[in-house]
């Protein structure tokens, strides 16, 4: 068995949903501070790789949730941030209230949040004076 460890409910649910969608039977074991998901180790390599990729993405989410919780708990730094990728290739960080970021990450993944943030950054950098409806109408012609 291969074990995957989770400390937060939202990433755990997404992982279990992924496994179920792939038809993988998994067992969970709950401890005081974590949940371990046990997956058979005799899966086809492509499926095993897909599971590992999913878990790697969710580990990033776990880290963001942990950072947000530490900010809420009055840790050394009471802040959290979102990475923003600019059109010129530069990366900047937007400070976000840790409690707010934690609530957001309970509902959507880090990848989904990144897509939203990148769309907003793009809209700010490439200002468009036409309304959304005008753009859709003109692009449809």
Secondary structure, DSSP 4 states (H G I P E B T S, - for coil): -EEEEESSHHHHHHHHHHHHHTT--EEEEE-SS-EEEEE-S-S-HHHHHHHHHHHHHHHHHHHHHHHHHHHHTT-S---EEEEEE-TTS-EEEEEE-HHHHHHHHTTS-HHHHHHHHHHHHHHHHT---S-HHHHHHHHH-
